Amino acid sequence: MFYYLFSFLEDLNFPGARLFQYISFRSGMAFITALFFSTWIGKHIIQKLQALQIGETIRDLDLEGQMAKKGTPTMGGIIILLSIIVPCLLFGILHNIYMLLMLITTIWLGALGFLDDYIKVFKKNKDGLHGRFKIIGQVSIGLIVGLMLYFSPQAVIVENINSYTDTTTQTEVVEYADAAHSSTKTTIPFVKNHNADYAGLFNWAGKHKQTLGWIFFVLMVIFIVTAVSNGANLTDGLDGLAAGSCAIQGMSLGILAYLSSNVKYASYLNIMFIPNAGELVIFAAAFIGATIGFLWFNSYPAQVFMGDTGSLALGGIIAVFAIAIHKELLLPMLSGIFLVESLSVILQTSYFKYTKKKTGVGKRVFKMSPLHHHFQKPAGSVDALIQGSKQALPESKITVRFWIIGIILAALTIITLKIR
């Protein structure tokens, strides 16, 4: 909104209007606005949730301090979503395909999570929205993202096709393709030529390989959005854990978007150049500001929980953002916390079912899953293959340690652009 206003004022030679042409200025303003907006509106939303008696239903898992959380307002993800959307509307270029893509994802998955929370809280159904409807919602946004990236003339890349060393300056020179084009190519880590094409899997199909490549790409989008969204949902089990983890990942993605959308930095790193993707930096700044602002209320001891309204949307946003900048194959590292949390649940459930079928008694791998709860129980309190620490760790310590691991993974993700 402000971008269009100040573009008009710039034509009238209004002093300072040109500031809004700079991504650095608009992203900084988006971050500050999201941060202050979330802390301001958060207080009012929490009061409203308390007045409506929208409290979290706590299942007794025999964890220290757990039952004290009973009645804490949930559905606080509304704070995050509004704090992302408002700065993007104010400082973003709203006809940019990437900004539109991220706003649609935010609203779509936020609405899906809100519906799930609504059924749990108001309909008193602890199971919430039926699993099949969640999957339909996640598959639908995957289709929307895949098709928008396929059909939009703005969603293009300029591929780095060759590199050589200039003998005069002893510097690496990267050659780019002459024209931008829509592509199913993505960045892969630890490989000299960073780019891999999904269509390359279908070379046997001849002239149809590109079509099959796009179909496979859309299927990948659906899988990644669903996996990361559910991973964030499972991680949202300790005060501040999901919000802090998402802020860290958002910062890393913002850096990747800035590097990919700037031809000089893209050339230095020998990665594909993505025109128009600079607008994602503004979205990332709002995303970081909103999640950090939410931590003002969600850090231990939490005054509000984000609920599925926040966690499903945040995970989906991270997935779609990575896909938009063709860096989705870096997600297993960047979102390693989400991945491990999801794997711990899958492993725990599978092993329990397997041992129960074999011996009649189900056995556990971890004391509890998702993994963060495993550290909340002392060794020997539960019969499990992995016991770990003799003493239960305080919730705040577990959260901060997971954040530290997330920071390390984020740094490694960025470093992979040069390790090949």
C-alpha positions as semicolon CSV with decimal commas, in nm:
position;residue;x (nm);y (nm);z (nm)
1;M;0,000;0,000;0,000
2;F;0,272;0,248;0,101
3;Y;0,482;0,132;-0,193
4;Y;0,216;0,247;-0,440
5;L;0,153;0,570;-0,252
6;F;0,519;0,666;-0,239
7;S;0,576;0,561;-0,600
8;F;0,312;0,821;-0,690
9;L;0,477;1,077;-0,460
10;E;0,814;1,000;-0,616
11;D;0,677;1,106;-0,953
12;L;0,591;1,437;-0,785
13;N;0,950;1,464;-0,653
14;F;0,833;1,429;-0,292
15;P;1,143;1,424;-0,061
16;G;1,225;1,077;0,073
17;A;0,966;0,895;-0,138
18;R;1,236;0,693;-0,311
19;L;1,312;0,509;0,014
20;F;1,025;0,274;-0,061
21;Q;1,205;0,148;-0,370
22;Y;1,468;-0,017;-0,147
23;I;1,406;-0,369;-0,023
24;S;1,632;-0,307;0,277
25;F;1,417;-0,015;0,395
26;R;1,083;-0,187;0,339
27;S;1,198;-0,512;0,502
28;G;1,326;-0,319;0,804
29;M;0,996;-0,137;0,835
30;A;0,803;-0,465;0,793
31;F;1,005;-0,624;1,075
32;I;0,956;-0,330;1,313
33;T;0,586;-0,303;1,232
34;A;0,528;-0,677;1,280
35;L;0,719;-0,676;1,608
36;F;0,532;-0,382;1,759
37;F;0,198;-0,480;1,611
38;S;0,219;-0,832;1,756
39;T;0,302;-0,704;2,105
40;W;0,027;-0,441;2,087
41;I;-0,252;-0,654;1,940
42;G;-0,138;-0,962;2,136
43;K;-0,238;-0,809;2,468
44;H;-0,588;-0,731;2,338
45;I;-0,637;-1,071;2,174
46;I;-0,527;-1,254;2,490
47;Q;-0,777;-1,053;2,696
48;K;-1,048;-1,139;2,444
49;L;-0,958;-1,509;2,450
50;Q;-0,969;-1,505;2,830
51;A;-1,308;-1,335;2,827
52;L;-1,439;-1,603;2,590
53;Q;-1,281;-1,869;2,814
54;I;-1,090;-2,017;2,521
55;G;-0,845;-2,221;2,726
56;E;-0,618;-2,511;2,639
57;T;-0,736;-2,856;2,744
58;I;-0,438;-3,032;2,902
59;R;-0,396;-3,409;2,897
60;D;-0,216;-3,528;3,210
61;L;0,116;-3,676;3,094
62;D;0,278;-3,658;3,437
63;L;0,515;-3,378;3,334
64;E;0,641;-3,117;3,577
65;G;0,437;-2,796;3,565
66;Q;0,210;-2,934;3,297
67;M;-0,125;-2,903;3,472
68;A;-0,049;-2,542;3,566
69;K;-0,100;-2,464;3,196
70;K;-0,462;-2,574;3,207
71;G;-0,687;-2,292;3,096
72;T;-0,411;-2,093;2,925
73;P;-0,569;-1,920;2,621
74;T;-0,509;-2,096;2,290
75;M;-0,566;-1,994;1,924
76;G;-0,299;-1,727;1,977
77;G;-0,173;-1,798;1,626
78;I;-0,417;-1,525;1,524
79;I;-0,164;-1,279;1,669
80;I;0,110;-1,413;1,443
81;L;-0,102;-1,427;1,129
82;L;-0,232;-1,071;1,164
83;S;0,118;-0,947;1,243
84;I;0,246;-1,103;0,920
85;I;-0,037;-0,991;0,695
86;V;-0,063;-0,626;0,804
87;P;0,306;-0,528;0,741
88;C;0,303;-0,716;0,409
89;L;-0,005;-0,519;0,299
90;L;0,159;-0,195;0,408
91;F;0,510;-0,242;0,269
92;G;0,485;-0,516;0,008
93;I;0,432;-0,503;-0,368
94;L;0,095;-0,672;-0,377
95;H;0,097;-0,764;-0,747
96;N;0,421;-0,958;-0,700
97;I;0,356;-1,331;-0,750
98;Y;0,573;-1,435;-0,455
99;M;0,406;-1,195;-0,214
100;L;0,064;-1,314;-0,331
101;L;0,173;-1,675;-0,294
102;M;0,287;-1,627;0,065
103;L;-0,021;-1,428;0,168
104;I;-0,252;-1,695;0,020
105;T;-0,056;-1,966;0,204
106;T;-0,074;-1,773;0,533
107;I;-0,449;-1,717;0,511
108;W;-0,530;-2,066;0,378
109;L;-0,337;-2,266;0,636
110;G;-0,426;-2,021;0,912
111;A;-0,794;-2,078;0,835
112;L;-0,739;-2,455;0,833
113;G;-0,570;-2,442;1,175
114;F;-0,835;-2,204;1,308
115;L;-1,108;-2,449;1,207
116;D;-0,924;-2,729;1,386
117;D;-0,890;-2,519;1,703
118;Y;-1,252;-2,405;1,682
119;I;-1,378;-2,764;1,680
120;K;-1,154;-2,852;1,976
121;V;-1,243;-2,549;2,186
122;F;-1,603;-2,466;2,103
123;K;-1,734;-2,806;1,995
124;K;-1,544;-2,977;2,280
125;N;-1,408;-3,237;2,038
126;K;-1,048;-3,305;2,144
127;D;-0,970;-3,469;1,808
128;G;-1,043;-3,145;1,623
129;L;-1,078;-3,137;1,247
130;H;-1,083;-3,484;1,095
131;G;-0,745;-3,586;0,954
132;R;-0,878;-3,628;0,602
133;F;-0,995;-3,266;0,590
134;K;-0,656;-3,143;0,713
135;I;-0,488;-3,342;0,437
136;I;-0,735;-3,205;0,179
137;G;-0,654;-2,852;0,293
138;Q;-0,279;-2,910;0,276
139;V;-0,301;-3,086;-0,061
140;S;-0,512;-2,799;-0,196
141;I;-0,258;-2,533;-0,103
142;G;0,014;-2,753;-0,252
143;L;-0,178;-2,760;-0,581
144;I;-0,232;-2,383;-0,571
145;V;0,138;-2,318;-0,508
146;G;0,254;-2,559;-0,778
147;L;0,014;-2,421;-1,039
148;M;0,090;-2,056;-0,957
149;L;0,463;-2,119;-0,993
150;Y;0,399;-2,301;-1,322
151;F;0,165;-2,054;-1,492
152;S;0,284;-1,716;-1,363
153;P;0,516;-1,526;-1,598
154;Q;0,678;-1,367;-1,290
155;A;0,784;-1,700;-1,136
156;V;1,099;-1,752;-1,341
157;I;1,468;-1,819;-1,287
158;V;1,785;-1,726;-1,472
159;E;1,999;-2,035;-1,456
160;N;2,371;-2,038;-1,382
161;I;2,490;-2,252;-1,672
162;N;2,869;-2,233;-1,649
163;S;3,154;-2,103;-1,435
164;Y;3,523;-2,050;-1,501
165;T;3,821;-1,883;-1,337
166;D;3,934;-1,552;-1,481
167;T;4,313;-1,595;-1,511
168;T;4,368;-1,218;-1,493
169;T;4,182;-1,152;-1,170
170;Q;4,189;-1,511;-1,036
171;T;3,819;-1,489;-0,957
172;E;3,534;-1,720;-1,044
173;V;3,309;-1,592;-1,321
174;V;2,958;-1,730;-1,349
175;E;2,773;-1,730;-1,679
176;Y;2,394;-1,709;-1,677
177;A;2,139;-1,806;-1,938
178;D;2,027;-1,530;-2,178
179;A;1,663;-1,542;-2,075
180;A;1,453;-1,611;-1,768
181;H;1,214;-1,906;-1,779
182;S;0,985;-2,107;-1,554
183;S;1,165;-2,413;-1,430
184;T;1,139;-2,732;-1,225
185;K;1,501;-2,698;-1,123
186;T;1,601;-2,678;-0,759
187;T;1,916;-2,627;-0,554
188;I;2,080;-2,933;-0,404
189;P;2,348;-2,916;-0,133
190;F;2,708;-3,046;-0,141
191;V;2,719;-3,085;-0,521
192;K;2,948;-2,892;-0,756
193;N;2,663;-2,810;-0,993
194;H;2,397;-2,698;-0,745
195;N;2,103;-2,742;-0,981
196;A;1,892;-3,053;-1,033
197;D;1,586;-3,075;-1,257
198;Y;1,284;-3,281;-1,154
199;A;1,213;-3,325;-1,526
200;G;1,547;-3,504;-1,554
201;L;1,387;-3,801;-1,379
202;F;1,170;-3,848;-1,688
203;N;1,422;-3,836;-1,971
204;W;1,274;-4,166;-2,089
205;A;0,947;-3,985;-2,167
206;G;1,097;-3,779;-2,450
207;K;0,894;-3,469;-2,534
208;H;0,664;-3,532;-2,238
209;K;0,939;-3,516;-1,977
210;Q;0,880;-3,148;-1,893
211;T;0,509;-3,208;-1,835
212;L;0,584;-3,507;-1,613
213;G;0,848;-3,295;-1,437
214;W;0,586;-3,035;-1,343
215;I;0,344;-3,303;-1,224
216;F;0,618;-3,450;-1,006
217;F;0,708;-3,099;-0,883
218;V;0,347;-3,037;-0,774
219;L;0,344;-3,372;-0,592
220;M;0,669;-3,273;-0,419
221;V;0,515;-2,940;-0,317
222;I;0,215;-3,120;-0,164
223;F;0,439;-3,362;0,026
224;I;0,676;-3,092;0,154
225;V;0,398;-2,854;0,265
226;T;0,218;-3,135;0,447
227;A;0,535;-3,270;0,611
228;V;0,673;-2,936;0,732
229;S;0,332;-2,809;0,842
230;N;0,270;-3,120;1,051
231;G;0,629;-3,108;1,180
232;A;0,577;-2,756;1,313
233;N;0,250;-2,872;1,469
234;L;0,426;-3,153;1,657
235;T;0,703;-2,917;1,772
236;D;0,450;-2,685;1,933
237;G;0,458;-2,863;2,269
238;L;0,675;-2,643;2,490
239;D;0,646;-2,273;2,566
240;G;0,823;-2,078;2,292
241;L;0,968;-2,381;2,115
242;A;0,777;-2,362;1,785
243;A;0,772;-1,981;1,764
244;G;1,145;-1,949;1,833
245;S;1,233;-2,229;1,592
246;C;1,024;-2,069;1,317
247;A;1,186;-1,728;1,374
248;I;1,531;-1,884;1,328
249;Q;1,426;-2,063;1,010
250;G;1,255;-1,750;0,881
251;M;1,575;-1,552;0,922
252;S;1,772;-1,809;0,726
253;L;1,512;-1,819;0,447
254;G;1,511;-1,439;0,430
255;I;1,888;-1,443;0,375
256;L;1,855;-1,710;0,106
257;A;1,582;-1,509;-0,068
258;Y;1,794;-1,194;-0,064
259;L;2,098;-1,375;-0,205
260;S;1,893;-1,547;-0,475
261;S;1,718;-1,226;-0,585
262;N;2,039;-1,022;-0,615
263;V;2,232;-1,111;-0,928
264;K;2,568;-1,005;-0,779
265;Y;2,535;-1,226;-0,471
266;A;2,383;-1,509;-0,676
267;S;2,680;-1,489;-0,914
268;Y;2,929;-1,489;-0,625
269;L;2,768;-1,801;-0,478
270;N;2,713;-1,961;-0,821
271;I;2,341;-2,018;-0,761
272;M;2,040;-1,953;-0,983
273;F;1,919;-1,592;-0,999
274;I;1,547;-1,549;-0,920
275;P;1,408;-1,216;-1,044
276;N;1,118;-1,066;-0,845
277;A;1,196;-1,286;-0,542
278;G;1,329;-0,989;-0,345
279;E;0,974;-0,927;-0,228
280;L;1,005;-1,245;-0,022
281;V;1,257;-1,062;0,197
282;I;0,979;-0,824;0,305
283;F;0,757;-1,121;0,388
284;A;1,041;-1,293;0,578
285;A;1,102;-0,975;0,780
286;A;0,734;-0,959;0,878
287;F;0,740;-1,332;0,959
288;I;1,042;-1,293;1,188
289;G;0,899;-0,984;1,360
290;A;0,563;-1,157;1,416
291;T;0,712;-1,475;1,564
292;I;0,954;-1,284;1,790
293;G;0,672;-1,054;1,900
294;F;0,459;-1,358;1,981
295;L;0,739;-1,485;2,205
296;W;0,673;-1,182;2,428
297;F;0,363;-1,370;2,543
298;N;0,451;-1,730;2,454
299;S;0,790;-1,760;2,626
300;Y;0,797;-1,962;2,949
301;P;0,563;-1,944;3,135
302;A;0,331;-1,889;2,839
303;Q;0,040;-1,646;2,860
304;V;-0,102;-1,784;2,536
305;F;-0,053;-2,083;2,304
306;M;-0,053;-2,051;1,926
307;G;-0,265;-2,363;1,872
308;D;-0,304;-2,520;1,530
309;T;-0,404;-2,175;1,403
310;G;-0,038;-2,080;1,428
311;S;0,160;-2,403;1,400
312;L;0,000;-2,541;1,082
313;A;0,036;-2,202;0,912
314;L;0,396;-2,141;1,023
315;G;0,516;-2,480;0,900
316;G;0,336;-2,437;0,569
317;I;0,480;-2,086;0,525
318;I;0,835;-2,215;0,574
319;A;0,774;-2,496;0,322
320;V;0,621;-2,273;0,053
321;F;0,887;-2,004;0,103
322;A;1,166;-2,259;0,046
323;I;0,987;-2,396;-0,261
324;A;0,941;-2,046;-0,406
325;I;1,317;-1,981;-0,398
326;H;1,396;-2,333;-0,525
327;K;1,568;-2,433;-0,201
328;E;1,323;-2,698;-0,078
329;L;1,588;-2,971;-0,068
330;L;1,766;-2,772;0,203
331;L;1,465;-2,810;0,433
332;P;1,572;-3,142;0,593
333;M;1,868;-2,950;0,734
334;L;1,708;-2,610;0,797
335;S;1,393;-2,762;0,950
336;G;1,588;-3,040;1,119
337;I;1,407;-2,978;1,449
338;F;1,072;-3,040;1,280
339;L;1,211;-3,345;1,103
340;V;1,346;-3,505;1,420
341;E;1,025;-3,433;1,611
342;S;0,820;-3,599;1,335
343;L;1,055;-3,898;1,309
344;S;1,044;-3,949;1,686
345;V;0,665;-3,984;1,670
346;I;0,677;-4,217;1,369
347;L;0,949;-4,431;1,527
348;Q;0,777;-4,444;1,866
349;T;0,440;-4,542;1,718
350;S;0,583;-4,797;1,473
351;Y;0,803;-4,968;1,732
352;F;0,521;-4,982;1,987
353;K;0,284;-5,145;1,736
354;Y;0,554;-5,385;1,613
355;T;0,653;-5,507;1,963
356;K;0,292;-5,536;2,073
357;K;0,218;-5,753;1,771
358;K;0,527;-5,968;1,831
359;T;0,525;-6,003;2,209
360;G;0,183;-5,881;2,318
361;V;0,342;-5,593;2,508
362;G;0,414;-5,262;2,336
363;K;0,760;-5,115;2,400
364;R;0,888;-4,762;2,354
365;V;1,201;-4,618;2,196
366;F;1,175;-4,285;2,382
367;K;1,033;-4,213;2,724
368;M;0,781;-3,991;2,543
369;S;0,726;-3,848;2,198
370;P;0,749;-3,598;2,037
371;L;1,114;-3,583;2,129
372;H;1,100;-3,266;2,341
373;H;0,883;-3,447;2,598
374;H;1,144;-3,726;2,623
375;F;1,375;-3,485;2,805
376;Q;1,105;-3,388;3,054
377;K;1,114;-3,730;3,219
378;P;1,402;-3,869;3,431
379;A;1,580;-4,191;3,339
380;G;1,402;-4,501;3,466
381;S;1,062;-4,335;3,497
382;V;0,943;-4,511;3,181
383;D;1,053;-4,841;3,028
384;A;1,215;-4,728;2,700
385;L;1,516;-4,821;2,486
386;I;1,666;-4,473;2,517
387;Q;1,679;-4,330;2,869
388;G;1,909;-4,029;2,842
389;S;1,947;-3,780;3,128
390;K;1,910;-3,905;3,485
391;Q;1,715;-3,594;3,579
392;A;1,421;-3,433;3,402
393;L;1,526;-3,109;3,233
394;P;1,333;-2,787;3,296
395;E;1,106;-2,687;3,010
396;S;1,284;-2,357;2,949
397;K;1,624;-2,531;2,923
398;I;1,493;-2,779;2,665
399;T;1,347;-2,495;2,460
400;V;1,667;-2,289;2,457
401;R;1,879;-2,593;2,370
402;F;1,650;-2,673;2,078
403;W;1,684;-2,310;1,965
404;I;2,063;-2,339;1,977
405;I;2,051;-2,652;1,764
406;G;1,816;-2,468;1,525
407;I;2,065;-2,179;1,494
408;I;2,346;-2,423;1,412
409;L;2,131;-2,594;1,147
410;A;2,036;-2,256;0,997
411;A;2,403;-2,155;0,972
412;L;2,494;-2,488;0,813
413;T;2,211;-2,446;0,562
414;I;2,350;-2,114;0,442
415;I;2,707;-2,247;0,439
416;T;2,604;-2,530;0,203
417;L;2,578;-2,273;-0,076
418;K;2,958;-2,259;-0,076
419;I;3,035;-2,620;0,020
420;R;3,029;-2,826;-0,298
